[in-house]
Amino acid sequence: MVLVLASCAPAAAPPSAPAAPAPAAQAPAPAAPQPAAPAPPAAPAPAAPAAPKAQEPKYGGTLKIGTIANLGNFDMQGEPSINVTMVLAPVYNNLVQYDEETGSKFVPALAEKWDISSDSLTYTFKIRKGVKFHDGKPLTVDDVFFNLDRVRNPPKGFASNLGWIMDAVTKVEKVGDDSVRLTLSYPFAPLLAVLAHDYMPIFPKHVVQAKGDMKTTAMGTGAFKFKSYTPSVSVELVKNPDYWVKGRPYLDAVTFPIITDRSTYIAALRTGQIHRSGRVFGALSPSERGTVKASAPDTVFYESPNVISPWTQLNTREGSPFKDARVRKAISLAFDRQAALKVLAEGAGLTGGVFPTFKGWGFSQEELAQLPGFRQPKDKDIAEAKKLMAEAGYANGFDLVLLSRTNTQTKDAATFLTAQLQTLNIRAKVNILEDALFWDQGRKATFQAMTYTPVDTMPDPHWMTRYFLQGSPLVFTGVNDPKIKELSEKQVREPDPAKRKQLLRELERHILTEAVDSLPMVWPFTFIATSPKVKGFSPAISDYVLNRLESVWLTE
């Protein structure tokens, strides 16, 4: 759940005239919208200010959103950077999307409706008619088929962001001239979440085929057209006057100034040179929020848990102290999550479960607080940890080299962990490595422990399995735990959200208290700073969905 420090207008059906009663809009929903997730439990948040009187949206103006880095390449199906996703998502649409009002169900986009078979093994999507790409060519079923096939079967030289998660899809086929059918080998609960992700825009087939890829081209069916990209200066988008959602967008243009210096970036927010901060790395820390608020007290801040969390993987192979589960459990028991929250998140965030609690799938903060290692005060858990270390033959601890990547969040987390390990007489030293060497040591298993920062880009919890399921290219612990695989496979095959949630909670408990080959530390809160002139903006449950800006408008 996104914790909002300002009120947002609810979503409404697309208007037929400018005088729409609410700034957020959706295409007509199917008869039975598909649930995206169980309702997330409430999390503590500062009190929101009273909602202002509803205003009628205004047309016109240029929205300026700060971004902190140049674009790598433009291909959102293969480029994972939030800088690209946030900037170019307004150019595109997906087959389906999350509803803007609640983020808890799926509604139509380029697919005007869909049907799911009773066994959940076939999904048939009817493609919306009358939609045009920005070059005037119509969207067809061939375009949709082409994109789904490109992600499932990446051509040479293209690495798909979502290919690994689409393994359940065994066949994609055209049905007549207006529908596409996906056939699955097993019920795959996250399918709609995958199709609604910003990594899954619908590209024009004819453009991809003509150019070979989309690395330097941005053209879709979205509310805004790509105008220009000047490295280290800005990205510019302009209104699509032929957008298929009637009455949208409100803005004439969106500009993304590229401000790589952090102090200059914060100053631009303080002085109103930009209307809104970016997301993920472009969002503000609690102290940066205070800096902006001191100079611009009317700034509206949206508080949301970061999609990035520092974790540590432990090498459980032969010859490592971590092969003994008692040592791994001892570290988890002794680790002080509340102290981590204060030091690594400036006191604003969530203690480190496997699945971020704000999404409603895993344990709540209250439930986590009852688990071994999460309980306060720490006395009993630390005593139990020391007992386990003695039983494993490590009463006097051992020497440890803890690998870290070069980014500040990872280095800070590794440094904090070394101090925590002293409680168990573990003498840890941090070794900071450039990315290529860091990941190489992980793949070769030539490490003892390594701290890094998993990125949870998807509202669906299945995304996080890539950080603990053996066989994933991002898991290096070597732990042999059949229960992790069993529960992971069961949850992704369970179409009933309530039953799936129970499986995920069982999986989370097992990882945190039994397998313990990974140590999640904290999910920090960050803040999206927004000028009071900006209306119709509401951050979604993930930074990687609903970045289209079609419902955003400016008061002046």
SULJO-V918577 format. One record per residue. N is the residue number from 1. RES is the residue in one letter. SS is DSSP state (@ for helix, = for strand, . for the rest). OMEGA is omega in radians with two decimals (* if undefined). Layout:
BEGIN
n=N res=RES ss=SS omega=OMEGA
n=N res=RES ss=SS omega=OMEGA
END
This chain:
BEGIN
n=1 res=M ss=. omega=3.07
n=2 res=V ss=. omega=-3.11
n=3 res=L ss== omega=-2.96
n=4 res=V ss== omega=3.09
n=5 res=L ss=. omega=3.05
n=6 res=A ss=. omega=-3.07
n=7 res=S ss=. omega=3.14
n=8 res=C ss=. omega=3.11
n=9 res=A ss=. omega=-3.13
n=10 res=P ss=. omega=3.12
n=11 res=A ss== omega=3.11
n=12 res=A ss== omega=3.08
n=13 res=A ss== omega=3.13
n=14 res=P ss=. omega=-3.07
n=15 res=P ss=. omega=3.07
n=16 res=S ss=. omega=3.14
n=17 res=A ss=. omega=-3.10
n=18 res=P ss=. omega=-3.04
n=19 res=A ss=. omega=3.12
n=20 res=A ss=. omega=-3.08
n=21 res=P ss=. omega=-3.10
n=22 res=A ss=. omega=-3.03
n=23 res=P ss=. omega=-3.11
n=24 res=A ss== omega=-3.03
n=25 res=A ss== omega=3.09
n=26 res=Q ss== omega=2.97
n=27 res=A ss=. omega=-3.13
n=28 res=P ss=. omega=-3.07
n=29 res=A ss=. omega=3.06
n=30 res=P ss=. omega=-3.07
n=31 res=A ss=. omega=-3.13
n=32 res=A ss=. omega=-3.14
n=33 res=P ss=. omega=-3.11
n=34 res=Q ss== omega=3.11
n=35 res=P ss== omega=3.12
n=36 res=A ss=. omega=-3.08
n=37 res=A ss=. omega=3.00
n=38 res=P ss=. omega=-3.14
n=39 res=A ss=. omega=-3.10
n=40 res=P ss=. omega=3.10
n=41 res=P ss=. omega=3.14
n=42 res=A ss=. omega=3.08
n=43 res=A ss=. omega=-3.10
n=44 res=P ss=. omega=3.12
n=45 res=A ss=. omega=3.04
n=46 res=P ss=. omega=-3.12
n=47 res=A ss=. omega=3.12
n=48 res=A ss=. omega=3.09
n=49 res=P ss=. omega=3.14
n=50 res=A ss=. omega=-3.12
n=51 res=A ss=. omega=3.09
n=52 res=P ss=. omega=3.08
n=53 res=K ss=. omega=3.13
n=54 res=A ss=. omega=3.11
n=55 res=Q ss=. omega=3.05
n=56 res=E ss=. omega=3.12
n=57 res=P ss=. omega=3.09
n=58 res=K ss=. omega=3.06
n=59 res=Y ss=. omega=3.05
n=60 res=G ss=. omega=3.07
n=61 res=G ss=. omega=3.10
n=62 res=T ss== omega=3.09
n=63 res=L ss== omega=3.13
n=64 res=K ss== omega=-3.13
n=65 res=I ss== omega=-3.12
n=66 res=G ss=. omega=2.98
n=67 res=T ss== omega=-2.91
n=68 res=I ss=. omega=-3.11
n=69 res=A ss=. omega=3.03
n=70 res=N ss=. omega=3.12
n=71 res=L ss=. omega=3.05
n=72 res=G ss=. omega=2.94
n=73 res=N ss=. omega=-2.96
n=74 res=F ss=. omega=-3.01
n=75 res=D ss=. omega=-3.06
n=76 res=M ss=. omega=3.08
n=77 res=Q ss=. omega=-3.12
n=78 res=G ss=. omega=-3.14
n=79 res=E ss=. omega=-3.03
n=80 res=P ss=. omega=-3.00
n=81 res=S ss=. omega=3.07
n=82 res=I ss=@ omega=3.12
n=83 res=N ss=@ omega=3.10
n=84 res=V ss=@ omega=-3.09
n=85 res=T ss=@ omega=-3.11
n=86 res=M ss=@ omega=-3.04
n=87 res=V ss=@ omega=-3.01
n=88 res=L ss=@ omega=3.11
n=89 res=A ss=@ omega=3.13
n=90 res=P ss=@ omega=3.14
n=91 res=V ss=@ omega=-2.94
n=92 res=Y ss=. omega=2.93
n=93 res=N ss=. omega=3.04
n=94 res=N ss=. omega=3.02
n=95 res=L ss=. omega=3.10
n=96 res=V ss== omega=3.12
n=97 res=Q ss== omega=2.99
n=98 res=Y ss== omega=3.06
n=99 res=D ss=. omega=-3.04
n=100 res=E ss=. omega=-3.03
n=101 res=E ss=. omega=-3.05
n=102 res=T ss=. omega=-3.06
n=103 res=G ss=. omega=-3.04
n=104 res=S ss=. omega=3.06
n=105 res=K ss== omega=3.14
n=106 res=F ss== omega=3.12
n=107 res=V ss== omega=-3.06
n=108 res=P ss== omega=2.95
n=109 res=A ss=. omega=3.11
n=110 res=L ss=. omega=2.93
n=111 res=A ss== omega=-3.09
n=112 res=E ss== omega=3.03
n=113 res=K ss== omega=3.08
n=114 res=W ss== omega=3.11
n=115 res=D ss== omega=3.10
n=116 res=I ss== omega=-3.12
n=117 res=S ss=. omega=-3.08
n=118 res=S ss=. omega=3.11
n=119 res=D ss=. omega=3.11
n=120 res=S ss=. omega=-3.12
n=121 res=L ss=. omega=3.06
n=122 res=T ss== omega=3.08
n=123 res=Y ss== omega=3.12
n=124 res=T ss== omega=-3.08
n=125 res=F ss== omega=3.05
n=126 res=K ss== omega=-3.03
n=127 res=I ss== omega=-3.11
n=128 res=R ss=. omega=3.10
n=129 res=K ss=. omega=3.05
n=130 res=G ss=. omega=3.12
n=131 res=V ss=. omega=-3.13
n=132 res=K ss== omega=2.94
n=133 res=F ss=. omega=-3.05
n=134 res=H ss=. omega=3.06
n=135 res=D ss=. omega=3.07
n=136 res=G ss=. omega=-3.14
n=137 res=K ss=. omega=-3.08
n=138 res=P ss== omega=2.97
n=139 res=L ss=. omega=3.13
n=140 res=T ss=. omega=3.09
n=141 res=V ss=@ omega=3.11
n=142 res=D ss=@ omega=3.11
n=143 res=D ss=@ omega=-3.12
n=144 res=V ss=@ omega=3.11
n=145 res=F ss=@ omega=-3.11
n=146 res=F ss=@ omega=-3.11
n=147 res=N ss=@ omega=3.13
n=148 res=L ss=@ omega=3.13
n=149 res=D ss=@ omega=3.14
n=150 res=R ss=@ omega=-3.14
n=151 res=V ss=@ omega=3.14
n=152 res=R ss=@ omega=-3.08
n=153 res=N ss=. omega=-3.03
n=154 res=P ss=. omega=3.07
n=155 res=P ss=. omega=-3.13
n=156 res=K ss=. omega=3.12
n=157 res=G ss=. omega=-3.13
n=158 res=F ss=. omega=3.09
n=159 res=A ss=. omega=-3.08
n=160 res=S ss=. omega=3.07
n=161 res=N ss=. omega=-2.99
n=162 res=L ss=. omega=-3.10
n=163 res=G ss=@ omega=-3.09
n=164 res=W ss=@ omega=-3.06
n=165 res=I ss=@ omega=-3.11
n=166 res=M ss=@ omega=-3.08
n=167 res=D ss=. omega=-3.10
n=168 res=A ss=. omega=-3.11
n=169 res=V ss== omega=-3.10
n=170 res=T ss== omega=-3.09
n=171 res=K ss== omega=2.97
n=172 res=V ss== omega=-3.11
n=173 res=E ss== omega=3.06
n=174 res=K ss== omega=3.09
n=175 res=V ss== omega=-3.06
n=176 res=G ss=. omega=-3.11
n=177 res=D ss=. omega=-3.09
n=178 res=D ss=. omega=-3.07
n=179 res=S ss== omega=3.06
n=180 res=V ss== omega=3.14
n=181 res=R ss== omega=3.04
n=182 res=L ss== omega=3.10
n=183 res=T ss== omega=-3.07
n=184 res=L ss== omega=3.07
n=185 res=S ss=. omega=3.06
n=186 res=Y ss=. omega=3.11
n=187 res=P ss=. omega=-3.03
n=188 res=F ss=. omega=-3.01
n=189 res=A ss=. omega=-3.06
n=190 res=P ss=. omega=-2.97
n=191 res=L ss=@ omega=-3.11
n=192 res=L ss=@ omega=3.08
n=193 res=A ss=@ omega=3.09
n=194 res=V ss=@ omega=-3.09
n=195 res=L ss=@ omega=3.14
n=196 res=A ss=. omega=-3.08
n=197 res=H ss=. omega=3.11
n=198 res=D ss=@ omega=3.03
n=199 res=Y ss=@ omega=-3.05
n=200 res=M ss=@ omega=3.07
n=201 res=P ss=. omega=3.07
n=202 res=I ss=. omega=3.10
n=203 res=F ss=. omega=3.02
n=204 res=P ss=. omega=-3.12
n=205 res=K ss=@ omega=-3.04
n=206 res=H ss=@ omega=3.13
n=207 res=V ss=@ omega=3.13
n=208 res=V ss=@ omega=-3.12
n=209 res=Q ss=@ omega=-3.12
n=210 res=A ss=@ omega=-3.06
n=211 res=K ss=@ omega=-3.13
n=212 res=G ss=. omega=3.10
n=213 res=D ss=. omega=3.13
n=214 res=M ss=. omega=-3.05
n=215 res=K ss=. omega=-3.12
n=216 res=T ss=. omega=-3.09
n=217 res=T ss=. omega=3.05
n=218 res=A ss=. omega=3.11
n=219 res=M ss=. omega=-3.13
n=220 res=G ss=. omega=3.11
n=221 res=T ss=. omega=-2.95
n=222 res=G ss=. omega=-3.05
n=223 res=A ss=. omega=-3.11
n=224 res=F ss== omega=3.08
n=225 res=K ss== omega=3.05
n=226 res=F ss== omega=3.12
n=227 res=K ss== omega=-3.07
n=228 res=S ss== omega=3.01
n=229 res=Y ss== omega=3.07
n=230 res=T ss== omega=-3.10
n=231 res=P ss=. omega=3.13
n=232 res=S ss=. omega=3.09
n=233 res=V ss=. omega=-3.08
n=234 res=S ss== omega=2.91
n=235 res=V ss== omega=-3.12
n=236 res=E ss== omega=3.03
n=237 res=L ss== omega=3.10
n=238 res=V ss== omega=-3.08
n=239 res=K ss== omega=3.01
n=240 res=N ss=. omega=-3.08
n=241 res=P ss=. omega=-3.12
n=242 res=D ss=. omega=-3.10
n=243 res=Y ss=. omega=-3.01
n=244 res=W ss=. omega=3.04
n=245 res=V ss=. omega=-3.03
n=246 res=K ss=. omega=3.10
n=247 res=G ss=. omega=-3.14
n=248 res=R ss=. omega=-0.12
n=249 res=P ss=. omega=3.09
n=250 res=Y ss=. omega=-3.06
n=251 res=L ss=. omega=3.01
n=252 res=D ss=. omega=-3.07
n=253 res=A ss== omega=3.01
n=254 res=V ss== omega=3.09
n=255 res=T ss== omega=3.10
n=256 res=F ss== omega=3.05
n=257 res=P ss== omega=3.14
n=258 res=I ss== omega=-3.05
n=259 res=I ss=. omega=-3.02
n=260 res=T ss=. omega=3.11
n=261 res=D ss=. omega=-3.01
n=262 res=R ss=@ omega=-3.11
n=263 res=S ss=@ omega=3.09
n=264 res=T ss=@ omega=3.11
n=265 res=Y ss=@ omega=3.13
n=266 res=I ss=@ omega=3.12
n=267 res=A ss=@ omega=3.12
n=268 res=A ss=@ omega=3.07
n=269 res=L ss=@ omega=-3.11
n=270 res=R ss=@ omega=-3.03
n=271 res=T ss=. omega=3.10
n=272 res=G ss=. omega=3.10
n=273 res=Q ss=. omega=3.00
n=274 res=I ss=. omega=-3.08
n=275 res=H ss=. omega=-3.01
n=276 res=R ss== omega=3.04
n=277 res=S ss=. omega=3.08
n=278 res=G ss=. omega=-3.11
n=279 res=R ss=. omega=-3.11
n=280 res=V ss=@ omega=-3.12
n=281 res=F ss=@ omega=3.12
n=282 res=G ss=@ omega=3.07
n=283 res=A ss=. omega=-3.01
n=284 res=L ss== omega=2.98
n=285 res=S ss=. omega=3.09
n=286 res=P ss=@ omega=-3.13
n=287 res=S ss=@ omega=3.09
n=288 res=E ss=@ omega=3.06
n=289 res=R ss=@ omega=3.13
n=290 res=G ss=@ omega=3.12
n=291 res=T ss=@ omega=-3.13
n=292 res=V ss=@ omega=-3.09
n=293 res=K ss=@ omega=3.14
n=294 res=A ss=@ omega=-3.13
n=295 res=S ss=@ omega=-3.08
n=296 res=A ss=. omega=-3.01
n=297 res=P ss=. omega=3.14
n=298 res=D ss=. omega=3.14
n=299 res=T ss=. omega=3.10
n=300 res=V ss== omega=-3.12
n=301 res=F ss== omega=3.05
n=302 res=Y ss== omega=-3.07
n=303 res=E ss== omega=3.10
n=304 res=S ss== omega=3.08
n=305 res=P ss== omega=3.13
n=306 res=N ss== omega=3.07
n=307 res=V ss== omega=-3.11
n=308 res=I ss== omega=-3.12
n=309 res=S ss== omega=3.06
n=310 res=P ss== omega=3.08
n=311 res=W ss== omega=2.99
n=312 res=T ss== omega=3.04
n=313 res=Q ss== omega=-3.14
n=314 res=L ss== omega=3.14
n=315 res=N ss=. omega=-3.04
n=316 res=T ss=. omega=-3.07
n=317 res=R ss=. omega=-3.11
n=318 res=E ss=. omega=3.12
n=319 res=G ss=. omega=3.14
n=320 res=S ss=. omega=3.04
n=321 res=P ss=@ omega=-3.07
n=322 res=F ss=@ omega=3.02
n=323 res=K ss=@ omega=3.10
n=324 res=D ss=. omega=-3.10
n=325 res=A ss=@ omega=3.14
n=326 res=R ss=@ omega=3.12
n=327 res=V ss=@ omega=3.13
n=328 res=R ss=@ omega=3.12
n=329 res=K ss=@ omega=-3.14
n=330 res=A ss=@ omega=3.14
n=331 res=I ss=@ omega=3.13
n=332 res=S ss=@ omega=3.13
n=333 res=L ss=@ omega=-3.05
n=334 res=A ss=@ omega=-3.07
n=335 res=F ss=. omega=-3.08
n=336 res=D ss=. omega=-3.10
n=337 res=R ss=@ omega=3.13
n=338 res=Q ss=@ omega=3.06
n=339 res=A ss=@ omega=3.10
n=340 res=A ss=@ omega=3.13
n=341 res=L ss=@ omega=-3.13
n=342 res=K ss=@ omega=-3.03
n=343 res=V ss=@ omega=-3.01
n=344 res=L ss=@ omega=-3.12
n=345 res=A ss=. omega=-3.13
n=346 res=E ss=. omega=3.11
n=347 res=G ss=. omega=-3.10
n=348 res=A ss=. omega=3.14
n=349 res=G ss== omega=-3.12
n=350 res=L ss== omega=3.06
n=351 res=T ss== omega=-2.89
n=352 res=G ss=. omega=2.90
n=353 res=G ss=. omega=3.12
n=354 res=V ss=. omega=3.12
n=355 res=F ss=. omega=-3.10
n=356 res=P ss=. omega=-3.00
n=357 res=T ss=@ omega=-3.10
n=358 res=F ss=@ omega=3.13
n=359 res=K ss=@ omega=2.98
n=360 res=G ss=. omega=-3.10
n=361 res=W ss=. omega=-3.07
n=362 res=G ss=. omega=-3.14
n=363 res=F ss=. omega=3.01
n=364 res=S ss=. omega=3.10
n=365 res=Q ss=@ omega=3.12
n=366 res=E ss=@ omega=3.13
n=367 res=E ss=@ omega=3.08
n=368 res=L ss=@ omega=-3.09
n=369 res=A ss=. omega=3.11
n=370 res=Q ss=. omega=-3.07
n=371 res=L ss=. omega=3.03
n=372 res=P ss=. omega=-3.12
n=373 res=G ss=. omega=3.12
n=374 res=F ss=. omega=-3.03
n=375 res=R ss=. omega=3.04
n=376 res=Q ss=. omega=-0.11
n=377 res=P ss=. omega=-2.98
n=378 res=K ss=. omega=-2.96
n=379 res=D ss=@ omega=-3.07
n=380 res=K ss=@ omega=-3.13
n=381 res=D ss=@ omega=3.13
n=382 res=I ss=@ omega=3.10
n=383 res=A ss=@ omega=3.11
n=384 res=E ss=@ omega=3.13
n=385 res=A ss=@ omega=3.14
n=386 res=K ss=@ omega=3.09
n=387 res=K ss=@ omega=3.13
n=388 res=L ss=@ omega=3.11
n=389 res=M ss=@ omega=3.12
n=390 res=A ss=@ omega=3.13
n=391 res=E ss=@ omega=-3.13
n=392 res=A ss=. omega=3.12
n=393 res=G ss=. omega=-3.09
n=394 res=Y ss=. omega=3.14
n=395 res=A ss=. omega=3.13
n=396 res=N ss=. omega=3.09
n=397 res=G ss=. omega=3.13
n=398 res=F ss=. omega=3.09
n=399 res=D ss== omega=-3.06
n=400 res=L ss== omega=2.98
n=401 res=V ss== omega=-3.11
n=402 res=L ss== omega=3.14
n=403 res=L ss== omega=3.09
n=404 res=S ss== omega=2.96
n=405 res=R ss=. omega=-3.00
n=406 res=T ss=. omega=-3.08
n=407 res=N ss=. omega=-3.02
n=408 res=T ss=@ omega=-3.09
n=409 res=Q ss=@ omega=-3.14
n=410 res=T ss=@ omega=3.14
n=411 res=K ss=@ omega=3.13
n=412 res=D ss=@ omega=-3.13
n=413 res=A ss=@ omega=3.13
n=414 res=A ss=@ omega=3.12
n=415 res=T ss=@ omega=3.11
n=416 res=F ss=@ omega=-3.11
n=417 res=L ss=@ omega=3.13
n=418 res=T ss=@ omega=3.10
n=419 res=A ss=@ omega=3.13
n=420 res=Q ss=@ omega=-3.08
n=421 res=L ss=@ omega=3.12
n=422 res=Q ss=@ omega=3.11
n=423 res=T ss=@ omega=-3.12
n=424 res=L ss=@ omega=-3.13
n=425 res=N ss=. omega=3.06
n=426 res=I ss=. omega=-3.05
n=427 res=R ss== omega=-3.02
n=428 res=A ss== omega=3.06
n=429 res=K ss== omega=-3.12
n=430 res=V ss== omega=3.06
n=431 res=N ss== omega=-3.08
n=432 res=I ss== omega=-3.07
n=433 res=L ss=. omega=2.96
n=434 res=E ss=. omega=-2.99
n=435 res=D ss=@ omega=-3.06
n=436 res=A ss=@ omega=-3.13
n=437 res=L ss=@ omega=3.13
n=438 res=F ss=@ omega=-3.09
n=439 res=W ss=@ omega=3.11
n=440 res=D ss=@ omega=3.11
n=441 res=Q ss=@ omega=3.06
n=442 res=G ss=@ omega=-3.12
n=443 res=R ss=@ omega=-3.13
n=444 res=K ss=@ omega=-3.12
n=445 res=A ss=. omega=3.11
n=446 res=T ss=. omega=-3.12
n=447 res=F ss=. omega=3.02
n=448 res=Q ss=. omega=3.11
n=449 res=A ss== omega=-3.11
n=450 res=M ss== omega=3.13
n=451 res=T ss== omega=-3.13
n=452 res=Y ss== omega=-3.05
n=453 res=T ss== omega=3.02
n=454 res=P ss== omega=3.14
n=455 res=V ss== omega=-3.13
n=456 res=D ss=. omega=-3.00
n=457 res=T ss=. omega=-2.99
n=458 res=M ss=. omega=3.06
n=459 res=P ss=. omega=3.12
n=460 res=D ss=. omega=-3.04
n=461 res=P ss=@ omega=-3.08
n=462 res=H ss=@ omega=3.13
n=463 res=W ss=@ omega=-3.05
n=464 res=M ss=@ omega=3.13
n=465 res=T ss=@ omega=-3.13
n=466 res=R ss=@ omega=3.14
n=467 res=Y ss=@ omega=3.08
n=468 res=F ss=. omega=-3.09
n=469 res=L ss=. omega=3.14
n=470 res=Q ss=. omega=-3.06
n=471 res=G ss=. omega=3.06
n=472 res=S ss=. omega=3.12
n=473 res=P ss=. omega=-3.13
n=474 res=L ss=. omega=-3.13
n=475 res=V ss=. omega=-3.02
n=476 res=F ss=. omega=-2.99
n=477 res=T ss=. omega=-3.14
n=478 res=G ss=. omega=-3.12
n=479 res=V ss=. omega=3.11
n=480 res=N ss=. omega=-3.06
n=481 res=D ss=. omega=-3.10
n=482 res=P ss=@ omega=-3.08
n=483 res=K ss=@ omega=3.09
n=484 res=I ss=@ omega=3.14
n=485 res=K ss=@ omega=-3.12
n=486 res=E ss=@ omega=-3.11
n=487 res=L ss=@ omega=3.10
n=488 res=S ss=@ omega=-3.14
n=489 res=E ss=@ omega=3.13
n=490 res=K ss=@ omega=-3.06
n=491 res=Q ss=@ omega=-3.08
n=492 res=V ss=@ omega=3.13
n=493 res=R ss=@ omega=-3.05
n=494 res=E ss=. omega=-3.10
n=495 res=P ss=. omega=-3.12
n=496 res=D ss=. omega=-3.07
n=497 res=P ss=@ omega=-3.11
n=498 res=A ss=@ omega=3.11
n=499 res=K ss=@ omega=3.13
n=500 res=R ss=@ omega=3.13
n=501 res=K ss=@ omega=3.13
n=502 res=Q ss=@ omega=3.09
n=503 res=L ss=@ omega=3.14
n=504 res=L ss=@ omega=3.11
n=505 res=R ss=@ omega=3.08
n=506 res=E ss=@ omega=3.10
n=507 res=L ss=@ omega=-3.13
n=508 res=E ss=@ omega=3.13
n=509 res=R ss=@ omega=-3.10
n=510 res=H ss=@ omega=-3.13
n=511 res=I ss=@ omega=-3.05
n=512 res=L ss=@ omega=-3.02
n=513 res=T ss=@ omega=-3.09
n=514 res=E ss=@ omega=-3.13
n=515 res=A ss=@ omega=3.04
n=516 res=V ss=. omega=3.06
n=517 res=D ss=. omega=3.04
n=518 res=S ss== omega=-3.11
n=519 res=L ss== omega=3.02
n=520 res=P ss== omega=-3.03
n=521 res=M ss== omega=-3.04
n=522 res=V ss== omega=3.00
n=523 res=W ss== omega=-3.06
n=524 res=P ss== omega=2.94
n=525 res=F ss== omega=2.93
n=526 res=T ss== omega=-3.02
n=527 res=F ss== omega=3.01
n=528 res=I ss== omega=-3.13
n=529 res=A ss== omega=-3.06
n=530 res=T ss== omega=3.06
n=531 res=S ss=. omega=3.07
n=532 res=P ss=. omega=3.09
n=533 res=K ss=. omega=-3.08
n=534 res=V ss== omega=3.11
n=535 res=K ss== omega=3.08
n=536 res=G ss=. omega=3.12
n=537 res=F ss=. omega=3.04
n=538 res=S ss=. omega=-3.13
n=539 res=P ss=. omega=-3.10
n=540 res=A ss=. omega=3.14
n=541 res=I ss=. omega=3.07
n=542 res=S ss=. omega=3.09
n=543 res=D ss=. omega=-3.05
n=544 res=Y ss=. omega=3.01
n=545 res=V ss=. omega=3.04
n=546 res=L ss=. omega=3.08
n=547 res=N ss=. omega=-2.96
n=548 res=R ss=. omega=3.06
n=549 res=L ss=. omega=-3.08
n=550 res=E ss=. omega=-3.11
n=551 res=S ss=. omega=-3.13
n=552 res=V ss=. omega=3.10
n=553 res=W ss== omega=-3.11
n=554 res=L ss== omega=3.13
n=555 res=T ss=. omega=3.13
n=556 res=E ss=. omega=*
END
